[in-house]
Structure formats: structure tokens, C-alpha cells
């Protein structure tokens, strides 16, 4: 995912985790990484991708509206479609920024972040005392008496 693309929240991530975004990807790949780091990395990737989409639509609209461009090439339908696309991309960007911001606000400070603890699975083993011998007729059906 958009690992190499910058996002508008990279500075916030670096403040909280103490590492630039590329190093966070490496840290999140570690099996001891905190769940918050993994979620932050994922949200940051989605945000970077969405911001790239916003920039593409913006640049396309700017190119279409260039003053040196032939007026005969303008298309209201194309601009309407780009406006809808831009609206959807901006809405997604705002949602990812809000989700990432909330995650960064609510997680504990880095010094207090709990690391997952790996423990060996303990198996309960117990030996039962030897049982008393079963009566000779245990479980046998009773014979009918005449």
C-alpha cells in the first residue's frame, strides 16, 4: 500500500511513534508490533492513497480549465463527473484523517504502550490416583429370577 507516498499526517505519526513513516512500516512488520501501530500504518496507507486520488482529480480539473486550452474542449459532463469524483475522494480523505487522528489521540503514550506478551501454552497434567478394582459384576445386566 502507499508506503512511499507522503501523507498529510506523517508528521503526527512521527511525533507519536518517534519514527518516520518508512521506518514505521518496518516496525509494524515485526511480530511484536503493537496493534495500534499496525492500525496506524494501515490507515496511513489508505490516507496516502486517497490523497493521491484527490491530487489527480484536482490536477485534471486544473488542466481542463487552463486558460490556454481550447474552449471547444470543455465538457460540462466531464467536469460534473470530476466534481463527483473529487467529492467522494475528499470525503474518504477526511474519514481516514479523522480515524487516524482518533487512533493517535486515544492510544497510550509510547512509553506506556503494552507489547504483546508471548507465553508458552501451559498444559494441565494431572495423574489420577489408582482406582479401586471394579466389582466382578459391575455393569453386567442382572439375571431374572424365576
Secondary structure, DSSP 8 states (H G I E B T S, - for coil): --SSS--TTHHHHHHHHSS-HHHHHHHHHSTT--HHHHHHHHHHHHHHHHHHHHHHHHHHHHHHT-TTS-GGG--HHHHHHHHHHHHHHHHHHHHHHHHHHHHHHHS--GGG-----------------------TTTT-------
